[in-house]
Amino acid sequence: MAIARLTDAERDAALDKLSGWTLRDDGLAITRSLKFSDFNEAFGFMTRVALHAEKADHHPEWFNVYNKVEITLTTHDAGGLSMRDVAMAEFIDSVV
Amino acid sequence: MAIARLTDAERDAALDKLSGWTLRDDGLAITRSLKFSDFNEAFGFMTRVALHAEKADHHPEWFNVYNKVEITLTTHDAGGLSMRDVAMAEFIDSVV
């Protein structure tokens, strides 16, 4: 099933409702940087997101070093942002 | 306790014994790129490394997207590579 790419208007409306997320320069992804108290908390967070991602079959691109996690969300099948990214961002916001 | 940075000779000897690891251009870190069959395997691997890292109190810098994991090992306290990185690389090699 094809996943629809958000229109610019849909994208902007979704971003307005998300906190802490930044549109990447090319407009095709959103990013958020998080800082935890230590690696235990950072990887604990990543594990919660990983379980959710696997269930949703939609996975983040992410970088971790010690207590920092940098996340990029995009939908390759849609060639940009889709509602899947918005849903994942909302899940992430709900657990940090 | 200060962690000793490897001499160039120690570093080269350690790298000779590791497979799949590349010395970063600045000589201060080693990197390895891994590809798994899917996210489940990639994150399962990351979880094994995370548990080991927490126990060893030595953590990787890493990037993951779906089935790919890119790992960088360095010892900030030593300003470059230390035996801790070699030990971590050996652990990683033992579980992939």
N, CA and C atoms of all chains as a GROMACS GRO file, in nm:
protein
  576
    1MET      N    1   0.085  -0.120   0.000
    1MET     CA    2   0.000   0.000   0.000
    1MET      C    3   0.088   0.124   0.000
    2ALA      N    4   0.062   0.211  -0.092
    2ALA     CA    5   0.140   0.335  -0.098
    2ALA      C    6   0.106   0.424   0.021
    3ILE      N    7   0.207   0.493   0.070
    3ILE     CA    8   0.186   0.584   0.181
    3ILE      C    9   0.193   0.726   0.125
    4ALA      N   10   0.091   0.803   0.153
    4ALA     CA   11   0.085   0.938   0.096
    4ALA      C   12   0.183   1.033   0.164
    5ARG      N   13   0.252   1.110   0.082
    5ARG     CA   14   0.336   1.216   0.135
    5ARG      C   15   0.247   1.333   0.173
    6LEU      N   16   0.278   1.394   0.287
    6LEU     CA   17   0.198   1.509   0.330
    6LEU      C   18   0.216   1.626   0.235
    7THR      N   19   0.111   1.698   0.213
    7THR     CA   20   0.125   1.824   0.140
    7THR      C   21   0.197   1.923   0.231
    8ASP      N   22   0.245   2.032   0.174
    8ASP     CA   23   0.315   2.132   0.256
    8ASP      C   24   0.222   2.184   0.366
    9ALA      N   25   0.095   2.203   0.330
    9ALA     CA   26   0.000   2.255   0.430
    9ALA      C   27  -0.022   2.154   0.542
   10GLU      N   28  -0.036   2.026   0.505
   10GLU     CA   29  -0.054   1.922   0.607
   10GLU      C   30   0.069   1.913   0.697
   11ARG      N   31   0.184   1.923   0.633
   11ARG     CA   32   0.312   1.915   0.707
   11ARG      C   33   0.321   2.029   0.808
   12ASP      N   34   0.292   2.150   0.762
   12ASP     CA   35   0.303   2.266   0.851
   12ASP      C   36   0.202   2.257   0.965
   13ALA      N   37   0.084   2.208   0.935
   13ALA     CA   38  -0.017   2.194   1.040
   13ALA      C   39   0.028   2.091   1.144
   14ALA      N   40   0.088   1.981   1.096
   14ALA     CA   41   0.134   1.877   1.188
   14ALA      C   42   0.249   1.930   1.274
   15LEU      N   43   0.341   2.004   1.212
   15LEU     CA   44   0.456   2.057   1.286
   15LEU      C   45   0.412   2.156   1.394
   16ASP      N   46   0.307   2.230   1.365
   16ASP     CA   47   0.256   2.326   1.463
   16ASP      C   48   0.215   2.256   1.593
   17LYS      N   49   0.171   2.130   1.578
   17LYS     CA   50   0.122   2.058   1.696
   17LYS      C   51   0.230   1.979   1.768
   18LEU      N   52   0.348   1.967   1.705
   18LEU     CA   53   0.459   1.893   1.767
   18LEU      C   54   0.554   1.991   1.834
   19SER      N   55   0.606   1.952   1.950
   19SER     CA   56   0.701   2.041   2.016
   19SER      C   57   0.841   1.981   2.008
   20GLY      N   58   0.938   2.065   1.977
   20GLY     CA   59   1.077   2.018   1.978
   20GLY      C   60   1.125   1.958   1.848
   21TRP      N   61   1.037   1.950   1.749
   21TRP     CA   62   1.077   1.892   1.621
   21TRP      C   63   1.107   2.002   1.521
   22THR      N   64   1.212   1.978   1.440
   22THR     CA   65   1.256   2.076   1.341
   22THR      C   66   1.246   2.015   1.203
   23LEU      N   67   1.195   2.091   1.110
   23LEU     CA   68   1.190   2.045   0.970
   23LEU      C   69   1.331   2.051   0.912
   24ARG      N   70   1.375   1.941   0.852
   24ARG     CA   71   1.508   1.942   0.791
   24ARG      C   72   1.508   2.038   0.673
   25ASP      N   73   1.626   2.090   0.639
   25ASP     CA   74   1.636   2.193   0.536
   25ASP      C   75   1.567   2.153   0.406
   26ASP      N   76   1.574   2.025   0.372
   26ASP     CA   77   1.514   1.983   0.245
   26ASP      C   78   1.362   1.961   0.256
   27GLY      N   79   1.309   1.976   0.378
   27GLY     CA   80   1.164   1.964   0.396
   27GLY      C   81   1.112   1.821   0.394
   28LEU      N   82   1.204   1.724   0.387
   28LEU     CA   83   1.161   1.585   0.369
   28LEU      C   84   1.166   1.502   0.497
   29ALA      N   85   1.209   1.565   0.608
   29ALA     CA   86   1.222   1.491   0.733
   29ALA      C   87   1.210   1.588   0.849
   30ILE      N   88   1.180   1.531   0.966
   30ILE     CA   89   1.183   1.611   1.089
   30ILE      C   90   1.285   1.550   1.184
   31THR      N   91   1.345   1.637   1.265
   31THR     CA   92   1.449   1.591   1.356
   31THR      C   93   1.423   1.644   1.496
   32ARG      N   94   1.471   1.568   1.594
   32ARG     CA   95   1.465   1.615   1.732
   32ARG      C   96   1.588   1.563   1.806
   33SER      N   97   1.650   1.651   1.885
   33SER     CA   98   1.763   1.612   1.969
   33SER      C   99   1.717   1.602   2.113
   34LEU      N  100   1.751   1.494   2.178
   34LEU     CA  101   1.712   1.472   2.317
   34LEU      C  102   1.834   1.447   2.402
   35LYS      N  103   1.827   1.493   2.527
   35LYS     CA  104   1.937   1.471   2.620
   35LYS      C  105   1.878   1.410   2.747
   36PHE      N  106   1.933   1.298   2.789
   36PHE     CA  107   1.887   1.230   2.908
   36PHE      C  108   1.992   1.244   3.018
   37SER      N  109   1.962   1.188   3.135
   37SER     CA  110   2.059   1.206   3.244
   37SER      C  111   2.180   1.114   3.229
   38ASP      N  112   2.161   1.002   3.163
   38ASP     CA  113   2.273   0.909   3.143
   38ASP      C  114   2.238   0.810   3.032
   39PHE      N  115   2.330   0.715   3.007
   39PHE     CA  116   2.308   0.618   2.900
   39PHE      C  117   2.191   0.526   2.931
   40ASN      N  118   2.176   0.489   3.057
   40ASN     CA  119   2.065   0.402   3.096
   40ASN      C  120   1.932   0.462   3.052
   41GLU      N  121   1.915   0.590   3.080
   41GLU     CA  122   1.789   0.656   3.042
   41GLU      C  123   1.777   0.670   2.891
   42ALA      N  124   1.888   0.704   2.826
   42ALA     CA  125   1.884   0.724   2.681
   42ALA      C  126   1.850   0.593   2.610
   43PHE      N  127   1.916   0.484   2.651
   43PHE     CA  128   1.891   0.358   2.582
   43PHE      C  129   1.757   0.298   2.622
   44GLY      N  130   1.715   0.326   2.744
   44GLY     CA  131   1.580   0.286   2.785
   44GLY      C  132   1.475   0.350   2.696
   45PHE      N  133   1.493   0.479   2.671
   45PHE     CA  134   1.405   0.551   2.578
   45PHE      C  135   1.410   0.487   2.439
   46MET      N  136   1.531   0.462   2.391
   46MET     CA  137   1.545   0.403   2.257
   46MET      C  138   1.475   0.268   2.248
   47THR      N  139   1.482   0.193   2.356
   47THR     CA  140   1.417   0.061   2.356
   47THR      C  141   1.266   0.074   2.348
   48ARG      N  142   1.210   0.172   2.418
   48ARG     CA  143   1.065   0.193   2.409
   48ARG      C  144   1.027   0.232   2.266
   49VAL      N  145   1.107   0.320   2.206
   49VAL     CA  146   1.078   0.362   2.069
   49VAL      C  147   1.096   0.245   1.972
   50ALA      N  148   1.197   0.163   1.997
   50ALA     CA  149   1.224   0.049   1.907
   50ALA      C  150   1.107  -0.050   1.907
   51LEU      N  151   1.054  -0.078   2.026
   51LEU     CA  152   0.941  -0.171   2.034
   51LEU      C  153   0.820  -0.114   1.960
   52HIS      N  154   0.798   0.016   1.979
   52HIS     CA  155   0.687   0.081   1.910
   52HIS      C  156   0.709   0.083   1.759
   53ALA      N  157   0.832   0.112   1.720
   53ALA     CA  158   0.865   0.121   1.578
   53ALA      C  159   0.842  -0.013   1.508
   54GLU      N  160   0.882  -0.119   1.578
   54GLU     CA  161   0.868  -0.252   1.518
   54GLU      C  162   0.720  -0.287   1.500
   55LYS      N  163   0.642  -0.250   1.601
   55LYS     CA  164   0.498  -0.276   1.595
   55LYS      C  165   0.432  -0.196   1.483
   56ALA      N  166   0.475  -0.070   1.470
   56ALA     CA  167   0.417   0.020   1.369
   56ALA      C  168   0.479  -0.002   1.231
   57ASP      N  169   0.584  -0.086   1.226
   57ASP     CA  170   0.661  -0.105   1.102
   57ASP      C  171   0.704   0.028   1.042
   58HIS      N  172   0.750   0.116   1.129
   58HIS     CA  173   0.802   0.245   1.084
   58HIS      C  174   0.916   0.282   1.178
   59HIS      N  175   1.037   0.294   1.122
   59HIS     CA  176   1.157   0.299   1.205
   59HIS      C  177   1.229   0.434   1.195
   60PRO      N  178   1.284   0.478   1.304
   60PRO     CA  179   1.357   0.605   1.302
   60PRO      C  180   1.499   0.589   1.248
   61GLU      N  181   1.558   0.699   1.205
   61GLU     CA  182   1.702   0.705   1.188
   61GLU      C  183   1.751   0.776   1.313
   62TRP      N  184   1.848   0.719   1.381
   62TRP     CA  185   1.890   0.785   1.504
   62TRP      C  186   2.036   0.761   1.535
   63PHE      N  187   2.089   0.861   1.608
   63PHE     CA  188   2.228   0.860   1.651
   63PHE      C  189   2.228   0.870   1.802
   64ASN      N  190   2.312   0.793   1.866
   64ASN     CA  191   2.321   0.800   2.013
   64ASN      C  192   2.467   0.807   2.055
   65VAL      N  193   2.497   0.895   2.145
   65VAL     CA  194   2.624   0.890   2.217
   65VAL      C  195   2.594   0.924   2.363
   66TYR      N  196   2.625   0.828   2.448
   66TYR     CA  197   2.600   0.836   2.593
   66TYR      C  198   2.456   0.880   2.623
   67ASN      N  199   2.436   1.003   2.668
   67ASN     CA  200   2.302   1.046   2.711
   67ASN      C  201   2.227   1.124   2.603
   68LYS      N  202   2.284   1.133   2.484
   68LYS     CA  203   2.221   1.210   2.376
   68LYS      C  204   2.164   1.119   2.267
   69VAL      N  205   2.046   1.156   2.218
   69VAL     CA  206   1.984   1.084   2.107
   69VAL      C  207   1.935   1.186   2.004
   70GLU      N  208   1.978   1.170   1.880
   70GLU     CA  209   1.932   1.257   1.771
   70GLU      C  210   1.849   1.172   1.676
   71ILE      N  211   1.725   1.214   1.656
   71ILE     CA  212   1.630   1.132   1.579
   71ILE      C  213   1.589   1.204   1.451
   72THR      N  214   1.584   1.129   1.343
   72THR     CA  215   1.532   1.180   1.216
   72THR      C  216   1.418   1.090   1.172
   73LEU      N  217   1.306   1.150   1.139
   73LEU     CA  218   1.190   1.074   1.090
   73LEU      C  219   1.158   1.114   0.947
   74THR      N  220   1.143   1.016   0.864
   74THR     CA  221   1.102   1.038   0.726
   74THR      C  222   1.040   0.908   0.677
   75THR      N  223   0.968   0.914   0.568
   75THR     CA  224   0.905   0.794   0.512
   75THR      C  225   0.960   0.772   0.372
   76HIS      N  226   1.054   0.677   0.362
   76HIS     CA  227   1.121   0.656   0.234
   76HIS      C  228   1.021   0.622   0.124
   77ASP      N  229   0.920   0.539   0.160
   77ASP     CA  230   0.822   0.497   0.060
   77ASP      C  231   0.738   0.613   0.007
   78ALA      N  232   0.732   0.721   0.086
   78ALA     CA  233   0.652   0.837   0.044
   78ALA      C  234   0.741   0.947  -0.013
   79GLY      N  235   0.872   0.929  -0.006
   79GLY     CA  236   0.963   1.032  -0.056
   79GLY      C  237   0.958   1.159   0.026
   80GLY      N  238   0.930   1.146   0.153
   80GLY     CA  239   0.922   1.264   0.240
   80GLY      C  240   0.844   1.231   0.365
   81LEU      N  241   0.780   1.331   0.421
   81LEU     CA  242   0.705   1.312   0.546
   81LEU      C  243   0.566   1.255   0.520
   82SER      N  244   0.526   1.162   0.606
   82SER     CA  245   0.390   1.108   0.599
   82SER      C  246   0.329   1.112   0.738
   83MET      N  247   0.204   1.072   0.748
   83MET     CA  248   0.138   1.066   0.878
   83MET      C  249   0.208   0.968   0.972
   84ARG      N  250   0.280   0.872   0.914
   84ARG     CA  251   0.354   0.778   0.999
   84ARG      C  252   0.461   0.849   1.082
   85ASP      N  253   0.522   0.950   1.020
   85ASP     CA  254   0.624   1.026   1.093
   85ASP      C  255   0.561   1.110   1.203
   86VAL      N  256   0.447   1.167   1.172
   86VAL     CA  257   0.376   1.247   1.271
   86VAL      C  258   0.335   1.158   1.389
   87ALA      N  259   0.283   1.040   1.357
   87ALA     CA  260   0.241   0.948   1.464
   87ALA      C  261   0.361   0.905   1.548
   88MET      N  262   0.474   0.879   1.482
   88MET     CA  263   0.594   0.839   1.556
   88MET      C  264   0.644   0.954   1.643
   89ALA      N  265   0.642   1.074   1.589
   89ALA     CA  266   0.685   1.192   1.667
   89ALA      C  267   0.594   1.210   1.789
   90GLU      N  268   0.468   1.188   1.770
   90GLU     CA  269   0.373   1.202   1.884
   90GLU      C  270   0.402   1.095   1.990
   91PHE      N  271   0.432   0.974   1.944
   91PHE     CA  272   0.466   0.869   2.041
   91PHE      C  273   0.592   0.908   2.119
   92ILE      N  274   0.693   0.952   2.046
   92ILE     CA  275   0.820   0.990   2.111
   92ILE      C  276   0.796   1.102   2.212
   93ASP      N  277   0.718   1.202   2.171
   93ASP     CA  278   0.689   1.312   2.263
   93ASP      C  279   0.616   1.263   2.388
   94SER      N  280   0.540   1.156   2.373
   94SER     CA  281   0.462   1.107   2.487
   94SER      C  282   0.547   1.029   2.588
   95VAL      N  283   0.667   0.988   2.548
   95VAL     CA  284   0.750   0.908   2.639
   95VAL      C  285   0.875   0.981   2.688
   96VAL      N  286   0.893   1.105   2.648
   96VAL     CA  287   1.009   1.180   2.701
   96VAL      C  288   0.961   1.284   2.802
   97MET      N  289   4.034   0.761   3.766
   97MET     CA  290   4.156   0.696   3.715
   97MET      C  291   4.174   0.734   3.568
   98ALA      N  292   4.290   0.784   3.537
   98ALA     CA  293   4.316   0.823   3.398
   98ALA      C  294   4.327   0.698   3.310
   99ILE      N  295   4.279   0.710   3.190
   99ILE     CA  296   4.284   0.598   3.096
   99ILE      C  297   4.390   0.631   2.992
  100ALA      N  298   4.485   0.542   2.975
  100ALA     CA  299   4.597   0.572   2.885
  100ALA      C  300   4.555   0.562   2.740
  101ARG      N  301   4.598   0.660   2.663
  101ARG     CA  302   4.577   0.655   2.518
  101ARG      C  303   4.681   0.560   2.460
  102LEU      N  304   4.636   0.481   2.363
  102LEU     CA  305   4.729   0.388   2.299
  102LEU      C  306   4.835   0.463   2.222
  103THR      N  307   4.957   0.413   2.223
  103THR     CA  308   5.059   0.468   2.134
  103THR      C  309   5.023   0.426   1.991
  104ASP      N  310   5.085   0.488   1.894
  104ASP     CA  311   5.056   0.452   1.755
  104ASP      C  312   5.088   0.305   1.730
  105ALA      N  313   5.195   0.258   1.791
  105ALA     CA  314   5.235   0.117   1.772
  105ALA      C  315   5.132   0.023   1.836
  106GLU      N  316   5.087   0.059   1.956
  106GLU     CA  317   4.986  -0.024   2.024
  106GLU      C  318   4.856  -0.025   1.943
  107ARG      N  319   4.820   0.092   1.892
  107ARG     CA  320   4.698   0.106   1.813
  107ARG      C  321   4.705   0.018   1.688
  108ASP      N  322   4.817   0.027   1.617
  108ASP     CA  323   4.830  -0.051   1.494
  108ASP      C  324   4.829  -0.201   1.521
  109ALA      N  325   4.892  -0.240   1.633
  109ALA     CA  326   4.893  -0.382   1.669
  109ALA      C  327   4.752  -0.430   1.702
  110ALA      N  328   4.675  -0.344   1.771
  110ALA     CA  329   4.537  -0.381   1.807
  110ALA      C  330   4.451  -0.391   1.682
  111LEU      N  331   4.467  -0.296   1.591
  111LEU     CA  332   4.388  -0.296   1.468
  111LEU      C  333   4.417  -0.418   1.382
  112ASP      N  334   4.541  -0.463   1.385
  112ASP     CA  335   4.577  -0.582   1.307
  112ASP      C  336   4.496  -0.704   1.350
  113LYS      N  337   4.458  -0.705   1.479
  113LYS     CA  338   4.385  -0.821   1.532
  113LYS      C  339   4.233  -0.809   1.519
  114LEU      N  340   4.186  -0.688   1.484
  114LEU     CA  341   4.042  -0.667   1.470
  114LEU      C  342   4.003  -0.677   1.324
  115SER      N  343   3.888  -0.737   1.298
  115SER     CA  344   3.844  -0.744   1.159
  115SER      C  345   3.726  -0.652   1.137
  116GLY      N  346   3.729  -0.580   1.027
  116GLY     CA  347   3.614  -0.498   0.993
  116GLY      C  348   3.617  -0.358   1.051
  117TRP      N  349   3.717  -0.325   1.128
  117TRP     CA  350   3.726  -0.193   1.188
  117TRP      C  351   3.822  -0.105   1.110
  118THR      N  352   3.784   0.023   1.096
  118THR     CA  353   3.864   0.118   1.020
  118THR      C  354   3.908   0.231   1.112
  119LEU      N  355   4.032   0.271   1.101
  119LEU     CA  356   4.081   0.385   1.178
  119LEU      C  357   4.026   0.513   1.116
  120ARG      N  358   3.966   0.597   1.197
  120ARG     CA  359   3.914   0.724   1.145
  120ARG      C  360   4.030   0.810   1.099
  121ASP      N  361   4.003   0.900   1.004
  121ASP     CA  362   4.109   0.979   0.942
  121ASP      C  363   4.198   1.049   1.045
  122ASP      N  364   4.136   1.096   1.156
  122ASP     CA  365   4.217   1.168   1.255
  122ASP      C  366   4.293   1.073   1.348
  123GLY      N  367   4.274   0.943   1.330
  123GLY     CA  368   4.348   0.846   1.410
  123GLY      C  369   4.300   0.832   1.553
  124LEU      N  370   4.190   0.899   1.589
  124LEU     CA  371   4.146   0.902   1.729
  124LEU      C  372   4.029   0.809   1.758
  125ALA      N  373   3.980   0.740   1.656
  125ALA     CA  374   3.863   0.653   1.676
  125ALA      C  375   3.866   0.542   1.572
  126ILE      N  376   3.793   0.434   1.602
  126ILE     CA  377   3.774   0.328   1.504
  126ILE      C  378   3.624   0.315   1.474
  127THR      N  379   3.594   0.277   1.352
  127THR     CA  380   3.454   0.267   1.310
  127THR      C  381   3.428   0.132   1.243
  128ARG      N  382   3.304   0.088   1.255
  128ARG     CA  383   3.263  -0.032   1.182
  128ARG      C  384   3.117  -0.017   1.141
  129SER      N  385   3.087  -0.054   1.019
  129SER     CA  386   2.950  -0.053   0.969
  129SER      C  387   2.899  -0.196   0.961
  130LEU      N  388   2.780  -0.217   1.014
  130LEU     CA  389   2.722  -0.351   1.015
  130LEU      C  390   2.585  -0.348   0.948
  131LYS      N  391   2.552  -0.458   0.883
  131LYS     CA  392   2.421  -0.469   0.818
  131LYS      C  393   2.357  -0.600   0.864
  132PHE      N  394   2.237  -0.590   0.915
  132PHE     CA  395   2.164  -0.706   0.964
  132PHE      C  396   2.049  -0.736   0.867
  133SER      N  397   1.974  -0.842   0.897
  133SER     CA  398   1.867  -0.876   0.804
  133SER      C  399   1.746  -0.784   0.819
  134ASP      N  400   1.727  -0.731   0.940
  134ASP     CA  401   1.614  -0.640   0.961
  134ASP      C  402   1.636  -0.560   1.089
  135PHE      N  403   1.538  -0.478   1.125
  135PHE     CA  404   1.549  -0.394   1.243
  135PHE      C  405   1.554  -0.477   1.370
  136ASN      N  406   1.478  -0.583   1.375
  136ASN     CA  407   1.477  -0.670   1.492
  136ASN      C  408   1.619  -0.718   1.523
  137GLU      N  409   1.690  -0.764   1.422
  137GLU     CA  410   1.827  -0.812   1.445
  137GLU      C  411   1.922  -0.698   1.479
  138ALA      N  412   1.904  -0.584   1.411
  138ALA     CA  413   1.993  -0.470   1.436
  138ALA      C  414   1.976  -0.419   1.578
  139PHE      N  415   1.851  -0.402   1.622
  139PHE     CA  416   1.830  -0.348   1.756
  139PHE      C  417   1.859  -0.454   1.863
  140GLY      N  418   1.839  -0.579   1.829
  140GLY     CA  419   1.878  -0.686   1.920
  140GLY      C  420   2.029  -0.681   1.946
  141PHE      N  421   2.104  -0.663   1.839
  141PHE     CA  422   2.250  -0.646   1.852
  141PHE      C  423   2.282  -0.524   1.937
  142MET      N  424   2.217  -0.412   1.908
  142MET     CA  425   2.244  -0.289   1.984
  142MET      C  426   2.215  -0.309   2.133
  143THR      N  427   2.111  -0.384   2.162
  143THR     CA  428   2.077  -0.408   2.303
  143THR      C  429   2.184  -0.490   2.373
  144ARG      N  430   2.237  -0.589   2.303
  144ARG     CA  431   2.345  -0.668   2.363
  144ARG      C  432   2.466  -0.578   2.390
  145VAL      N  433   2.499  -0.493   2.293
  145VAL     CA  434   2.613  -0.402   2.310
  145VAL      C  435   2.585  -0.302   2.422
  146ALA      N  436   2.461  -0.254   2.430
  146ALA     CA  437   2.425  -0.155   2.532
  146ALA      C  438   2.442  -0.213   2.672
  147LEU      N  439   2.397  -0.335   2.692
  147LEU     CA  440   2.411  -0.398   2.824
  147LEU      C  441   2.558  -0.414   2.860
  148HIS      N  442   2.637  -0.455   2.762
  148HIS     CA  443   2.780  -0.472   2.785
  148HIS      C  444   2.846  -0.336   2.811
  149ALA      N  445   2.806  -0.235   2.734
  149ALA     CA  446   2.864  -0.101   2.748
  149ALA      C  447   2.837  -0.044   2.887
  150GLU      N  448   2.715  -0.066   2.934
  150GLU     CA  449   2.679  -0.013   3.065
  150GLU      C  450   2.761  -0.081   3.174
  151LYS      N  451   2.780  -0.210   3.160
  151LYS     CA  452   2.858  -0.285   3.258
  151LYS      C  453   3.005  -0.241   3.256
  152ALA      N  454   3.057  -0.217   3.135
  152ALA     CA  455   3.197  -0.178   3.119
  152ALA      C  456   3.216  -0.028   3.141
  153ASP      N  457   3.107   0.044   3.156
  153ASP     CA  458   3.110   0.191   3.164
  153ASP      C  459   3.190   0.252   3.049
  154HIS      N  460   3.167   0.197   2.932
  154HIS     CA  461   3.232   0.250   2.811
  154HIS      C  462   3.131   0.238   2.698
  155HIS      N  463   3.092   0.350   2.641
  155HIS     CA  464   2.976   0.351   2.552
  155HIS      C  465   3.014   0.388   2.408
  156PRO      N  466   2.947   0.327   2.314
  156PRO     CA  467   2.975   0.358   2.173
  156PRO      C  468   2.903   0.485   2.127
  157GLU      N  469   2.951   0.542   2.019
  157GLU     CA  470   2.873   0.639   1.942
  157GLU      C  471   2.818   0.558   1.827
  158TRP      N  472   2.688   0.565   1.804
  158TRP     CA  473   2.637   0.482   1.696
  158TRP      C  474   2.515   0.543   1.630
  159PHE      N  475   2.500   0.504   1.503
  159PHE     CA  476   2.389   0.549   1.420
  159PHE      C  477   2.318   0.424   1.370
  160ASN      N  478   2.186   0.428   1.373
  160ASN     CA  479   2.107   0.315   1.323
  160ASN      C  480   1.997   0.364   1.232
  161VAL      N  481   1.982   0.299   1.121
  161VAL     CA  482   1.863   0.314   1.040
  161VAL      C  483   1.824   0.175   0.989
  162TYR      N  484   1.706   0.133   1.028
  162TYR     CA  485   1.652   0.001   0.996
  162TYR      C  486   1.753  -0.111   1.026
  163ASN      N  487   1.812  -0.172   0.923
  163ASN     CA  488   1.899  -0.288   0.948
  163ASN      C  489   2.048  -0.253   0.954
  164LYS      N  490   2.077  -0.122   0.949
  164LYS     CA  491   2.218  -0.080   0.948
  164LYS      C  492   2.259  -0.015   1.080
  165VAL      N  493   2.380  -0.045   1.123
  165VAL     CA  494   2.435   0.016   1.244
  165VAL      C  495   2.578   0.060   1.213
  166GLU      N  496   2.607   0.188   1.237
  166GLU     CA  497   2.742   0.240   1.220
  166GLU      C  498   2.796   0.277   1.357
  167ILE      N  499   2.907   0.219   1.393
  167ILE     CA  500   2.961   0.235   1.529
  167ILE      C  501   3.094   0.309   1.526
  168THR      N  502   3.110   0.402   1.617
  168THR     CA  503   3.239   0.470   1.637
  168THR      C  504   3.281   0.448   1.782
  169LEU      N  505   3.405   0.406   1.799
  169LEU     CA  506   3.459   0.387   1.934
  169LEU      C  507   3.577   0.479   1.956
  170THR      N  508   3.574   0.550   2.067
  170THR     CA  509   3.685   0.636   2.107
  170THR      C  510   3.674   0.653   2.258
  171THR      N  511   3.780   0.699   2.319
  171THR     CA  512   3.779   0.720   2.464
  171THR      C  513   3.805   0.868   2.491
  172HIS      N  514   3.695   0.940   2.522
  172HIS     CA  515   3.708   1.085   2.539
  172HIS      C  516   3.808   1.119   2.649
  173ASP      N  517   3.806   1.040   2.758
  173ASP     CA  518   3.896   1.070   2.870
  173ASP      C  519   4.044   1.052   2.833
  174ALA      N  520   4.067   0.974   2.729
  174ALA     CA  521   4.206   0.951   2.688
  174ALA      C  522   4.243   1.036   2.567
  175GLY      N  523   4.147   1.107   2.511
  175GLY     CA  524   4.174   1.190   2.393
  175GLY      C  525   4.207   1.107   2.270
  176GLY      N  526   4.153   0.987   2.263
  176GLY     CA  527   4.180   0.902   2.147
  176GLY      C  528   4.145   0.758   2.180
  177LEU      N  529   4.214   0.666   2.118
  177LEU     CA  530   4.185   0.525   2.140
  177LEU      C  531   4.254   0.472   2.265
  178SER      N  532   4.182   0.388   2.338
  178SER     CA  533   4.241   0.321   2.455
  178SER      C  534   4.209   0.171   2.446
  179MET      N  535   4.259   0.098   2.542
  179MET     CA  536   4.230  -0.045   2.546
  179MET      C  537   4.081  -0.071   2.563
  180ARG      N  538   4.010   0.026   2.620
  180ARG     CA  539   3.865   0.008   2.635
  180ARG      C  540   3.796  -0.004   2.499
  181ASP      N  541   3.847   0.071   2.402
  181ASP     CA  542   3.789   0.063   2.268
  181ASP      C  543   3.820  -0.071   2.203
  182VAL      N  544   3.940  -0.116   2.225
  182VAL     CA  545   3.980  -0.247   2.169
  182VAL      C  546   3.894  -0.356   2.231
  183ALA      N  547   3.875  -0.349   2.364
  183ALA     CA  548   3.793  -0.450   2.433
  183ALA      C  549   3.648  -0.445   2.383
  184MET      N  550   3.596  -0.324   2.362
  184MET     CA  551   3.459  -0.312   2.311
  184MET      C  552   3.448  -0.365   2.169
  185ALA      N  553   3.547  -0.334   2.085
  185ALA     CA  554   3.547  -0.384   1.948
  185ALA      C  555   3.550  -0.537   1.948
  186GLU      N  556   3.629  -0.595   2.037
  186GLU     CA  557   3.638  -0.741   2.045
  186GLU      C  558   3.503  -0.801   2.089
  187PHE      N  559   3.437  -0.733   2.183
  187PHE     CA  560   3.305  -0.782   2.224
  187PHE      C  561   3.207  -0.776   2.107
  188ILE      N  562   3.206  -0.662   2.038
  188ILE     CA  563   3.115  -0.646   1.924
  188ILE      C  564   3.142  -0.754   1.818
  189ASP      N  565   3.269  -0.777   1.790
  189ASP     CA  566   3.303  -0.879   1.691
  189ASP      C  567   3.256  -1.017   1.734
  190SER      N  568   3.251  -1.037   1.866
  190SER     CA  569   3.212  -1.170   1.916
  190SER      C  570   3.062  -1.195   1.908
  191VAL      N  571   2.984  -1.089   1.889
  191VAL     CA  572   2.838  -1.109   1.887
  191VAL      C  573   2.776  -1.084   1.749
  192VAL      N  574   2.856  -1.052   1.649
  192VAL     CA  575   2.799  -1.036   1.515
  192VAL      C  576   2.834  -1.156   1.428
   0.00000   0.00000   0.00000
